[in-house]
């Protein structure tokens, strides 16, 4: 018996606004991650988008966003 079996079709669950915000925020992050992987975006770039930190990129990539050899 899984957790989904504990709820019927019309059950109501109390959720606070802060819990709803966290759920929506994490769903958005998961969607960004899934789209990045699906479109073969480099892992370091996905991390930068998810964390908002460009430290995973080389200094040149962090500056202009363009890969240079």
mmCIF file of the N, C-alpha and C atoms, coordinates in Angstrom:
data_MODEL
# 
_entry.id   MODEL 
# 
loop_
_atom_site.group_PDB 
_atom_site.id 
_atom_site.type_symbol 
_atom_site.label_atom_id 
_atom_site.label_alt_id 
_atom_site.label_comp_id 
_atom_site.label_asym_id 
_atom_site.label_entity_id 
_atom_site.label_seq_id 
_atom_site.pdbx_PDB_ins_code 
_atom_site.Cartn_x 
_atom_site.Cartn_y 
_atom_site.Cartn_z 
_atom_site.occupancy 
_atom_site.B_iso_or_equiv 
_atom_site.pdbx_formal_charge 
_atom_site.auth_seq_id 
_atom_site.auth_comp_id 
_atom_site.auth_asym_id 
_atom_site.auth_atom_id 
_atom_site.pdbx_PDB_model_num 
ATOM 1   N N  . UNK A 1 1  ? 0.847   -1.181 0.000   1.00 0.00 ? 1  UNK A N  1 
ATOM 2   C CA . UNK A 1 1  ? 0.000   0.000  0.000   1.00 0.00 ? 1  UNK A CA 1 
ATOM 3   C C  . UNK A 1 1  ? 0.892   1.243  0.000   1.00 0.00 ? 1  UNK A C  1 
ATOM 4   N N  . UNK A 1 2  ? 0.775   2.046  -1.041  1.00 0.00 ? 2  UNK A N  1 
ATOM 5   C CA . UNK A 1 2  ? 1.583   3.257  -1.161  1.00 0.00 ? 2  UNK A CA 1 
ATOM 6   C C  . UNK A 1 2  ? 0.910   4.448  -0.508  1.00 0.00 ? 2  UNK A C  1 
ATOM 7   N N  . UNK A 1 3  ? 1.602   5.566  -0.509  1.00 0.00 ? 3  UNK A N  1 
ATOM 8   C CA . UNK A 1 3  ? 1.049   6.777  0.116   1.00 0.00 ? 3  UNK A CA 1 
ATOM 9   C C  . UNK A 1 3  ? -0.150  7.299  -0.659  1.00 0.00 ? 3  UNK A C  1 
ATOM 10  N N  . UNK A 1 4  ? -0.178  7.096  -1.949  1.00 0.00 ? 4  UNK A N  1 
ATOM 11  C CA . UNK A 1 4  ? -1.311  7.561  -2.753  1.00 0.00 ? 4  UNK A CA 1 
ATOM 12  C C  . UNK A 1 4  ? -2.596  6.820  -2.355  1.00 0.00 ? 4  UNK A C  1 
ATOM 13  N N  . UNK A 1 5  ? -2.463  5.563  -1.947  1.00 0.00 ? 5  UNK A N  1 
ATOM 14  C CA . UNK A 1 5  ? -3.640  4.782  -1.547  1.00 0.00 ? 5  UNK A CA 1 
ATOM 15  C C  . UNK A 1 5  ? -4.271  5.310  -0.264  1.00 0.00 ? 5  UNK A C  1 
ATOM 16  N N  . UNK A 1 6  ? -3.572  6.142  0.472   1.00 0.00 ? 6  UNK A N  1 
ATOM 17  C CA . UNK A 1 6  ? -4.109  6.683  1.716   1.00 0.00 ? 6  UNK A CA 1 
ATOM 18  C C  . UNK A 1 6  ? -5.126  7.799  1.459   1.00 0.00 ? 6  UNK A C  1 
ATOM 19  N N  . UNK A 1 7  ? -5.170  8.331  0.239   1.00 0.00 ? 7  UNK A N  1 
ATOM 20  C CA . UNK A 1 7  ? -6.085  9.425  -0.110  1.00 0.00 ? 7  UNK A CA 1 
ATOM 21  C C  . UNK A 1 7  ? -7.151  8.920  -1.066  1.00 0.00 ? 7  UNK A C  1 
ATOM 22  N N  . UNK A 1 8  ? -8.369  9.375  -0.858  1.00 0.00 ? 8  UNK A N  1 
ATOM 23  C CA . UNK A 1 8  ? -9.404  9.074  -1.836  1.00 0.00 ? 8  UNK A CA 1 
ATOM 24  C C  . UNK A 1 8  ? -9.443  10.216 -2.850  1.00 0.00 ? 8  UNK A C  1 
ATOM 25  N N  . UNK A 1 9  ? -10.290 10.093 -3.839  1.00 0.00 ? 9  UNK A N  1 
ATOM 26  C CA . UNK A 1 9  ? -10.324 11.080 -4.904  1.00 0.00 ? 9  UNK A CA 1 
ATOM 27  C C  . UNK A 1 9  ? -10.704 12.473 -4.416  1.00 0.00 ? 9  UNK A C  1 
ATOM 28  N N  . UNK A 1 10 ? -11.545 12.563 -3.440  1.00 0.00 ? 10 UNK A N  1 
ATOM 29  C CA . UNK A 1 10 ? -12.066 13.857 -3.004  1.00 0.00 ? 10 UNK A CA 1 
ATOM 30  C C  . UNK A 1 10 ? -11.532 14.305 -1.650  1.00 0.00 ? 10 UNK A C  1 
ATOM 31  N N  . UNK A 1 11 ? -10.456 13.703 -1.163  1.00 0.00 ? 11 UNK A N  1 
ATOM 32  C CA . UNK A 1 11 ? -9.890  14.124 0.124   1.00 0.00 ? 11 UNK A CA 1 
ATOM 33  C C  . UNK A 1 11 ? -9.302  15.523 0.010   1.00 0.00 ? 11 UNK A C  1 
ATOM 34  N N  . UNK A 1 12 ? -9.402  16.248 1.090   1.00 0.00 ? 12 UNK A N  1 
ATOM 35  C CA . UNK A 1 12 ? -8.792  17.579 1.162   1.00 0.00 ? 12 UNK A CA 1 
ATOM 36  C C  . UNK A 1 12 ? -7.630  17.519 2.138   1.00 0.00 ? 12 UNK A C  1 
ATOM 37  N N  . UNK A 1 13 ? -6.582  18.234 1.800   1.00 0.00 ? 13 UNK A N  1 
ATOM 38  C CA . UNK A 1 13 ? -5.383  18.264 2.629   1.00 0.00 ? 13 UNK A CA 1 
ATOM 39  C C  . UNK A 1 13 ? -5.089  19.719 2.950   1.00 0.00 ? 13 UNK A C  1 
ATOM 40  N N  . UNK A 1 14 ? -4.835  20.002 4.206   1.00 0.00 ? 14 UNK A N  1 
ATOM 41  C CA . UNK A 1 14 ? -4.503  21.375 4.596   1.00 0.00 ? 14 UNK A CA 1 
ATOM 42  C C  . UNK A 1 14 ? -3.062  21.672 4.238   1.00 0.00 ? 14 UNK A C  1 
ATOM 43  N N  . UNK A 1 15 ? -2.870  22.772 3.518   1.00 0.00 ? 15 UNK A N  1 
ATOM 44  C CA . UNK A 1 15 ? -1.539  23.202 3.099   1.00 0.00 ? 15 UNK A CA 1 
ATOM 45  C C  . UNK A 1 15 ? -1.427  24.686 3.401   1.00 0.00 ? 15 UNK A C  1 
ATOM 46  N N  . UNK A 1 16 ? -0.356  25.069 4.065   1.00 0.00 ? 16 UNK A N  1 
ATOM 47  C CA . UNK A 1 16 ? -0.143  26.493 4.329   1.00 0.00 ? 16 UNK A CA 1 
ATOM 48  C C  . UNK A 1 16 ? 0.412   27.158 3.078   1.00 0.00 ? 16 UNK A C  1 
ATOM 49  N N  . UNK A 1 17 ? 0.359   28.461 3.049   1.00 0.00 ? 17 UNK A N  1 
ATOM 50  C CA . UNK A 1 17 ? 0.858   29.206 1.893   1.00 0.00 ? 17 UNK A CA 1 
ATOM 51  C C  . UNK A 1 17 ? 2.352   28.962 1.709   1.00 0.00 ? 17 UNK A C  1 
ATOM 52  N N  . UNK A 1 18 ? 3.102   28.905 2.801   1.00 0.00 ? 18 UNK A N  1 
ATOM 53  C CA . UNK A 1 18 ? 4.545   28.683 2.676   1.00 0.00 ? 18 UNK A CA 1 
ATOM 54  C C  . UNK A 1 18 ? 4.840   27.279 2.137   1.00 0.00 ? 18 UNK A C  1 
ATOM 55  N N  . UNK A 1 19 ? 4.046   26.280 2.528   1.00 0.00 ? 19 UNK A N  1 
ATOM 56  C CA . UNK A 1 19 ? 4.228   24.932 1.987   1.00 0.00 ? 19 UNK A CA 1 
ATOM 57  C C  . UNK A 1 19 ? 3.881   24.886 0.503   1.00 0.00 ? 19 UNK A C  1 
ATOM 58  N N  . UNK A 1 20 ? 2.818   25.585 0.114   1.00 0.00 ? 20 UNK A N  1 
ATOM 59  C CA . UNK A 1 20 ? 2.441   25.643 -1.293  1.00 0.00 ? 20 UNK A CA 1 
ATOM 60  C C  . UNK A 1 20 ? 3.526   26.337 -2.110  1.00 0.00 ? 20 UNK A C  1 
ATOM 61  N N  . UNK A 1 21 ? 4.076   27.413 -1.572  1.00 0.00 ? 21 UNK A N  1 
ATOM 62  C CA . UNK A 1 21 ? 5.160   28.118 -2.253  1.00 0.00 ? 21 UNK A CA 1 
ATOM 63  C C  . UNK A 1 21 ? 6.352   27.196 -2.467  1.00 0.00 ? 21 UNK A C  1 
ATOM 64  N N  . UNK A 1 22 ? 6.742   26.446 -1.442  1.00 0.00 ? 22 UNK A N  1 
ATOM 65  C CA . UNK A 1 22 ? 7.869   25.514 -1.569  1.00 0.00 ? 22 UNK A CA 1 
ATOM 66  C C  . UNK A 1 22 ? 7.588   24.428 -2.600  1.00 0.00 ? 22 UNK A C  1 
ATOM 67  N N  . UNK A 1 23 ? 6.371   23.906 -2.617  1.00 0.00 ? 23 UNK A N  1 
ATOM 68  C CA . UNK A 1 23 ? 6.002   22.887 -3.608  1.00 0.00 ? 23 UNK A CA 1 
ATOM 69  C C  . UNK A 1 23 ? 6.113   23.425 -5.028  1.00 0.00 ? 23 UNK A C  1 
ATOM 70  N N  . UNK A 1 24 ? 5.590   24.620 -5.244  1.00 0.00 ? 24 UNK A N  1 
ATOM 71  C CA . UNK A 1 24 ? 5.623   25.217 -6.578  1.00 0.00 ? 24 UNK A CA 1 
ATOM 72  C C  . UNK A 1 24 ? 7.059   25.555 -6.984  1.00 0.00 ? 24 UNK A C  1 
ATOM 73  N N  . UNK A 1 25 ? 7.840   26.060 -6.036  1.00 0.00 ? 25 UNK A N  1 
ATOM 74  C CA . UNK A 1 25 ? 9.231   26.406 -6.323  1.00 0.00 ? 25 UNK A CA 1 
ATOM 75  C C  . UNK A 1 25 ? 10.038  25.167 -6.701  1.00 0.00 ? 25 UNK A C  1 
ATOM 76  N N  . UNK A 1 26 ? 9.885   24.085 -5.956  1.00 0.00 ? 26 UNK A N  1 
ATOM 77  C CA . UNK A 1 26 ? 10.611  22.850 -6.258  1.00 0.00 ? 26 UNK A CA 1 
ATOM 78  C C  . UNK A 1 26 ? 10.138  22.228 -7.566  1.00 0.00 ? 26 UNK A C  1 
ATOM 79  N N  . UNK A 1 27 ? 8.849   22.349 -7.871  1.00 0.00 ? 27 UNK A N  1 
ATOM 80  C CA . UNK A 1 27 ? 8.344   21.840 -9.147  1.00 0.00 ? 27 UNK A CA 1 
ATOM 81  C C  . UNK A 1 27 ? 8.964   22.617 -10.305 1.00 0.00 ? 27 UNK A C  1 
ATOM 82  N N  . UNK A 1 28 ? 9.125   23.916 -10.142 1.00 0.00 ? 28 UNK A N  1 
ATOM 83  C CA . UNK A 1 28 ? 9.775   24.727 -11.173 1.00 0.00 ? 28 UNK A CA 1 
ATOM 84  C C  . UNK A 1 28 ? 11.233  24.353 -11.358 1.00 0.00 ? 28 UNK A C  1 
ATOM 85  N N  . UNK A 1 29 ? 11.930  24.118 -10.259 1.00 0.00 ? 29 UNK A N  1 
ATOM 86  C CA . UNK A 1 29 ? 13.330  23.697 -10.342 1.00 0.00 ? 29 UNK A CA 1 
ATOM 87  C C  . UNK A 1 29 ? 13.461  22.348 -11.023 1.00 0.00 ? 29 UNK A C  1 
ATOM 88  N N  . UNK A 1 30 ? 12.561  21.422 -10.696 1.00 0.00 ? 30 UNK A N  1 
ATOM 89  C CA . UNK A 1 30 ? 12.593  20.097 -11.328 1.00 0.00 ? 30 UNK A CA 1 
ATOM 90  C C  . UNK A 1 30 ? 12.335  20.211 -12.825 1.00 0.00 ? 30 UNK A C  1 
ATOM 91  N N  . UNK A 1 31 ? 11.437  21.103 -13.205 1.00 0.00 ? 31 UNK A N  1 
ATOM 92  C CA . UNK A 1 31 ? 11.137  21.300 -14.617 1.00 0.00 ? 31 UNK A CA 1 
ATOM 93  C C  . UNK A 1 31 ? 12.342  21.881 -15.354 1.00 0.00 ? 31 UNK A C  1 
ATOM 94  N N  . UNK A 1 32 ? 13.018  22.851 -14.745 1.00 0.00 ? 32 UNK A N  1 
ATOM 95  C CA . UNK A 1 32 ? 14.237  23.410 -15.352 1.00 0.00 ? 32 UNK A CA 1 
ATOM 96  C C  . UNK A 1 32 ? 15.309  22.341 -15.524 1.00 0.00 ? 32 UNK A C  1 
ATOM 97  N N  . UNK A 1 33 ? 15.491  21.519 -14.505 1.00 0.00 ? 33 UNK A N  1 
ATOM 98  C CA . UNK A 1 33 ? 16.489  20.459 -14.555 1.00 0.00 ? 33 UNK A CA 1 
ATOM 99  C C  . UNK A 1 33 ? 16.153  19.446 -15.647 1.00 0.00 ? 33 UNK A C  1 
ATOM 100 N N  . UNK A 1 34 ? 14.894  19.035 -15.703 1.00 0.00 ? 34 UNK A N  1 
ATOM 101 C CA . UNK A 1 34 ? 14.474  18.052 -16.704 1.00 0.00 ? 34 UNK A CA 1 
ATOM 102 C C  . UNK A 1 34 ? 14.651  18.603 -18.106 1.00 0.00 ? 34 UNK A C  1 
ATOM 103 N N  . UNK A 1 35 ? 14.266  19.848 -18.331 1.00 0.00 ? 35 UNK A N  1 
ATOM 104 C CA . UNK A 1 35 ? 14.432  20.448 -19.654 1.00 0.00 ? 35 UNK A CA 1 
ATOM 105 C C  . UNK A 1 35 ? 15.905  20.586 -20.019 1.00 0.00 ? 35 UNK A C  1 
ATOM 106 N N  . UNK A 1 36 ? 16.745  20.928 -19.052 1.00 0.00 ? 36 UNK A N  1 
ATOM 107 C CA . UNK A 1 36 ? 18.173  21.038 -19.321 1.00 0.00 ? 36 UNK A CA 1 
ATOM 108 C C  . UNK A 1 36 ? 18.789  19.715 -19.727 1.00 0.00 ? 36 UNK A C  1 
ATOM 109 N N  . UNK A 1 37 ? 18.430  18.667 -19.028 1.00 0.00 ? 37 UNK A N  1 
ATOM 110 C CA . UNK A 1 37 ? 18.957  17.337 -19.353 1.00 0.00 ? 37 UNK A CA 1 
ATOM 111 C C  . UNK A 1 37 ? 18.421  16.880 -20.698 1.00 0.00 ? 37 UNK A C  1 
ATOM 112 N N  . UNK A 1 38 ? 17.145  17.107 -20.928 1.00 0.00 ? 38 UNK A N  1 
ATOM 113 C CA . UNK A 1 38 ? 16.511  16.686 -22.180 1.00 0.00 ? 38 UNK A CA 1 
ATOM 114 C C  . UNK A 1 38 ? 17.148  17.366 -23.390 1.00 0.00 ? 38 UNK A C  1 
ATOM 115 N N  . UNK A 1 39 ? 17.569  18.615 -23.224 1.00 0.00 ? 39 UNK A N  1 
ATOM 116 C CA . UNK A 1 39 ? 18.160  19.373 -24.325 1.00 0.00 ? 39 UNK A CA 1 
ATOM 117 C C  . UNK A 1 39 ? 19.683  19.341 -24.326 1.00 0.00 ? 39 UNK A C  1 
ATOM 118 N N  . UNK A 1 40 ? 20.269  18.428 -23.518 1.00 0.00 ? 40 UNK A N  1 
ATOM 119 C CA . UNK A 1 40 ? 21.709  18.183 -23.483 1.00 0.00 ? 40 UNK A CA 1 
ATOM 120 C C  . UNK A 1 40 ? 22.527  19.431 -23.132 1.00 0.00 ? 40 UNK A C  1 
ATOM 121 N N  . UNK A 1 41 ? 22.020  20.196 -22.164 1.00 0.00 ? 41 UNK A N  1 
ATOM 122 C CA . UNK A 1 41 ? 22.745  21.350 -21.646 1.00 0.00 ? 41 UNK A CA 1 
ATOM 123 C C  . UNK A 1 41 ? 23.833  20.818 -20.713 1.00 0.00 ? 41 UNK A C  1 
ATOM 124 N N  . UNK A 1 42 ? 25.056  21.367 -20.782 1.00 0.00 ? 42 UNK A N  1 
ATOM 125 C CA . UNK A 1 42 ? 26.127  20.887 -19.896 1.00 0.00 ? 42 UNK A CA 1 
ATOM 126 C C  . UNK A 1 42 ? 25.729  21.006 -18.414 1.00 0.00 ? 42 UNK A C  1 
ATOM 127 N N  . UNK A 1 43 ? 26.170  20.021 -17.652 1.00 0.00 ? 43 UNK A N  1 
ATOM 128 C CA . UNK A 1 43 ? 25.802  19.918 -16.240 1.00 0.00 ? 43 UNK A CA 1 
ATOM 129 C C  . UNK A 1 43 ? 26.173  21.180 -15.456 1.00 0.00 ? 43 UNK A C  1 
ATOM 130 N N  . UNK A 1 44 ? 27.324  21.748 -15.718 1.00 0.00 ? 44 UNK A N  1 
ATOM 131 C CA . UNK A 1 44 ? 27.753  22.949 -14.992 1.00 0.00 ? 44 UNK A CA 1 
ATOM 132 C C  . UNK A 1 44 ? 26.791  24.112 -15.235 1.00 0.00 ? 44 UNK A C  1 
ATOM 133 N N  . UNK A 1 45 ? 26.270  24.224 -16.436 1.00 0.00 ? 45 UNK A N  1 
ATOM 134 C CA . UNK A 1 45 ? 25.333  25.304 -16.743 1.00 0.00 ? 45 UNK A CA 1 
ATOM 135 C C  . UNK A 1 45 ? 23.992  25.072 -16.034 1.00 0.00 ? 45 UNK A C  1 
ATOM 136 N N  . UNK A 1 46 ? 23.557  23.814 -15.965 1.00 0.00 ? 46 UNK A N  1 
ATOM 137 C CA . UNK A 1 46 ? 22.318  23.509 -15.252 1.00 0.00 ? 46 UNK A CA 1 
ATOM 138 C C  . UNK A 1 46 ? 22.465  23.871 -13.776 1.00 0.00 ? 46 UNK A C  1 
ATOM 139 N N  . UNK A 1 47 ? 23.612  23.525 -13.183 1.00 0.00 ? 47 UNK A N  1 
ATOM 140 C CA . UNK A 1 47 ? 23.848  23.871 -11.775 1.00 0.00 ? 47 UNK A CA 1 
ATOM 141 C C  . UNK A 1 47 ? 23.813  25.379 -11.556 1.00 0.00 ? 47 UNK A C  1 
ATOM 142 N N  . UNK A 1 48 ? 24.384  26.128 -12.482 1.00 0.00 ? 48 UNK A N  1 
ATOM 143 C CA . UNK A 1 48 ? 24.389  27.589 -12.343 1.00 0.00 ? 48 UNK A CA 1 
ATOM 144 C C  . UNK A 1 48 ? 22.972  28.156 -12.370 1.00 0.00 ? 48 UNK A C  1 
ATOM 145 N N  . UNK A 1 49 ? 22.120  27.614 -13.232 1.00 0.00 ? 49 UNK A N  1 
ATOM 146 C CA . UNK A 1 49 ? 20.741  28.081 -13.302 1.00 0.00 ? 49 UNK A CA 1 
ATOM 147 C C  . UNK A 1 49 ? 19.987  27.704 -12.031 1.00 0.00 ? 49 UNK A C  1 
ATOM 148 N N  . UNK A 1 50 ? 20.211  26.491 -11.545 1.00 0.00 ? 50 UNK A N  1 
ATOM 149 C CA . UNK A 1 50 ? 19.472  26.017 -10.379 1.00 0.00 ? 50 UNK A CA 1 
ATOM 150 C C  . UNK A 1 50 ? 19.922  26.729 -9.104  1.00 0.00 ? 50 UNK A C  1 
ATOM 151 N N  . UNK A 1 51 ? 21.227  26.995 -8.972  1.00 0.00 ? 51 UNK A N  1 
ATOM 152 C CA . UNK A 1 51 ? 21.756  27.592 -7.752  1.00 0.00 ? 51 UNK A CA 1 
ATOM 153 C C  . UNK A 1 51 ? 21.882  29.108 -7.830  1.00 0.00 ? 51 UNK A C  1 
ATOM 154 N N  . UNK A 1 52 ? 21.906  29.652 -9.037  1.00 0.00 ? 52 UNK A N  1 
ATOM 155 C CA . UNK A 1 52 ? 22.113  31.079 -9.186  1.00 0.00 ? 52 UNK A CA 1 
ATOM 156 C C  . UNK A 1 52 ? 23.541  31.495 -8.914  1.00 0.00 ? 52 UNK A C  1 
ATOM 157 N N  . UNK A 1 53 ? 24.480  30.548 -9.044  1.00 0.00 ? 53 UNK A N  1 
ATOM 158 C CA . UNK A 1 53 ? 25.882  30.800 -8.747  1.00 0.00 ? 53 UNK A CA 1 
ATOM 159 C C  . UNK A 1 53 ? 26.721  30.359 -9.943  1.00 0.00 ? 53 UNK A C  1 
ATOM 160 N N  . UNK A 1 54 ? 27.519  31.258 -10.484 1.00 0.00 ? 54 UNK A N  1 
ATOM 161 C CA . UNK A 1 54 ? 28.313  30.954 -11.665 1.00 0.00 ? 54 UNK A CA 1 
ATOM 162 C C  . UNK A 1 54 ? 29.697  30.405 -11.321 1.00 0.00 ? 54 UNK A C  1 
ATOM 163 N N  . UNK A 1 55 ? 29.936  29.996 -10.078 1.00 0.00 ? 55 UNK A N  1 
ATOM 164 C CA . UNK A 1 55 ? 31.260  29.529 -9.694  1.00 0.00 ? 55 UNK A CA 1 
ATOM 165 C C  . UNK A 1 55 ? 31.611  28.186 -10.332 1.00 0.00 ? 55 UNK A C  1 
ATOM 166 N N  . UNK A 1 56 ? 30.635  27.428 -10.816 1.00 0.00 ? 56 UNK A N  1 
ATOM 167 C CA . UNK A 1 56 ? 30.910  26.144 -11.461 1.00 0.00 ? 56 UNK A CA 1 
ATOM 168 C C  . UNK A 1 56 ? 31.477  26.328 -12.865 1.00 0.00 ? 56 UNK A C  1 
ATOM 169 N N  . UNK A 1 57 ? 31.318  27.518 -13.426 1.00 0.00 ? 57 UNK A N  1 
ATOM 170 C CA . UNK A 1 57 ? 31.826  27.800 -14.769 1.00 0.00 ? 57 UNK A CA 1 
ATOM 171 C C  . UNK A 1 57 ? 33.244  28.342 -14.698 1.00 0.00 ? 57 UNK A C  1 
ATOM 172 N N  . UNK A 1 58 ? 33.953  28.229 -15.811 1.00 0.00 ? 58 UNK A N  1 
ATOM 173 C CA . UNK A 1 58 ? 35.265  28.866 -15.876 1.00 0.00 ? 58 UNK A CA 1 
ATOM 174 C C  . UNK A 1 58 ? 35.058  30.382 -15.863 1.00 0.00 ? 58 UNK A C  1 
ATOM 175 N N  . UNK A 1 59 ? 36.072  31.151 -15.503 1.00 0.00 ? 59 UNK A N  1 
ATOM 176 C CA . UNK A 1 59 ? 35.898  32.612 -15.436 1.00 0.00 ? 59 UNK A CA 1 
ATOM 177 C C  . UNK A 1 59 ? 35.430  33.222 -16.758 1.00 0.00 ? 59 UNK A C  1 
ATOM 178 N N  . UNK A 1 60 ? 35.903  32.709 -17.880 1.00 0.00 ? 60 UNK A N  1 
ATOM 179 C CA . UNK A 1 60 ? 35.493  33.251 -19.179 1.00 0.00 ? 60 UNK A CA 1 
ATOM 180 C C  . UNK A 1 60 ? 34.013  32.957 -19.446 1.00 0.00 ? 60 UNK A C  1 
ATOM 181 N N  . UNK A 1 61 ? 33.556  31.738 -19.150 1.00 0.00 ? 61 UNK A N  1 
ATOM 182 C CA . UNK A 1 61 ? 32.151  31.383 -19.360 1.00 0.00 ? 61 UNK A CA 1 
ATOM 183 C C  . UNK A 1 61 ? 31.247  32.186 -18.439 1.00 0.00 ? 61 UNK A C  1 
ATOM 184 N N  . UNK A 1 62 ? 31.689  32.402 -17.215 1.00 0.00 ? 62 UNK A N  1 
ATOM 185 C CA . UNK A 1 62 ? 30.879  33.154 -16.261 1.00 0.00 ? 62 UNK A CA 1 
ATOM 186 C C  . UNK A 1 62 ? 30.743  34.606 -16.702 1.00 0.00 ? 62 UNK A C  1 
ATOM 187 N N  . UNK A 1 63 ? 31.766  35.127 -17.401 1.00 0.00 ? 63 UNK A N  1 
ATOM 188 C CA . UNK A 1 63 ? 31.742  36.521 -17.811 1.00 0.00 ? 63 UNK A CA 1 
ATOM 189 C C  . UNK A 1 63 ? 30.824  36.746 -19.006 1.00 0.00 ? 63 UNK A C  1 
ATOM 190 N N  . UNK A 1 64 ? 31.001  35.969 -20.076 1.00 0.00 ? 64 UNK A N  1 
ATOM 191 C CA . UNK A 1 64 ? 30.235  36.274 -21.286 1.00 0.00 ? 64 UNK A CA 1 
ATOM 192 C C  . UNK A 1 64 ? 29.260  35.173 -21.696 1.00 0.00 ? 64 UNK A C  1 
ATOM 193 N N  . UNK A 1 65 ? 29.281  34.039 -21.026 1.00 0.00 ? 65 UNK A N  1 
ATOM 194 C CA . UNK A 1 65 ? 28.337  32.988 -21.322 1.00 0.00 ? 65 UNK A CA 1 
ATOM 195 C C  . UNK A 1 65 ? 28.601  32.230 -22.595 1.00 0.00 ? 65 UNK A C  1 
ATOM 196 N N  . UNK A 1 66 ? 29.763  32.459 -23.205 1.00 0.00 ? 66 UNK A N  1 
ATOM 197 C CA . UNK A 1 66 ? 30.105  31.803 -24.460 1.00 0.00 ? 66 UNK A CA 1 
ATOM 198 C C  . UNK A 1 66 ? 31.311  30.914 -24.242 1.00 0.00 ? 66 UNK A C  1 
ATOM 199 N N  . UNK A 1 67 ? 31.243  29.663 -24.739 1.00 0.00 ? 67 UNK A N  1 
ATOM 200 C CA . UNK A 1 67 ? 32.378  28.758 -24.639 1.00 0.00 ? 67 UNK A CA 1 
ATOM 201 C C  . UNK A 1 67 ? 33.443  29.192 -25.649 1.00 0.00 ? 67 UNK A C  1 
ATOM 202 N N  . UNK A 1 68 ? 34.664  29.343 -25.186 1.00 0.00 ? 68 UNK A N  1 
ATOM 203 C CA . UNK A 1 68 ? 35.772  29.647 -26.084 1.00 0.00 ? 68 UNK A CA 1 
ATOM 204 C C  . UNK A 1 68 ? 36.854  28.626 -25.878 1.00 0.00 ? 68 UNK A C  1 
ATOM 205 N N  . UNK A 1 69 ? 37.466  28.150 -26.969 1.00 0.00 ? 69 UNK A N  1 
ATOM 206 C CA . UNK A 1 69 ? 38.522  27.132 -26.823 1.00 0.00 ? 69 UNK A CA 1 
ATOM 207 C C  . UNK A 1 69 ? 39.793  27.662 -26.242 1.00 0.00 ? 69 UNK A C  1 
# 
